[in-house]
Amino acid sequence: MIYEIAVLPVHQERVERFKRAFAEVEPLLKRATGYGGHLLAQGIETPQVLNLIVRWRSLTDHKDFEAGKDHQVFMNALEDYFSEEPTVYHIEGAPFTFAEHNVQSSFFDQA
């Protein structure tokens, strides 16, 4: 399993519209082969920067999604909101570990 981490700088005045646009194209991401869940989180210190973390079965699955029509539609719906080019990188690792007293269900804790 791998995680795609996309750092998405959005025009400050368009953050809420970006979130709505993302919600509209989110099903395209969810139906991708190898998709294992995602988190879209807004920065605290930099609220105009959103972080998209997507769990993929493999890097190949992510690359296949990027090469497909669904990704093209996904990006076309979002690209006008970016204030600069997003940064995307990948990490690999096991699911998140949680403190025993704070067990919460999340896509991060499912193998």
PyMOL commands that set and color helices and strands:
alter all, ss='L'
color gray80, all
select helices_A, chain A and resi 12-30+59-67+69-81+107-109
alter helices_A, ss='H'
color red, helices_A
select strands_A, chain A and resi 2-9+35-42+49-56+87-92
alter strands_A, ss='S'
color yellow, strands_A
deselect
rebuild
show_as cartoon
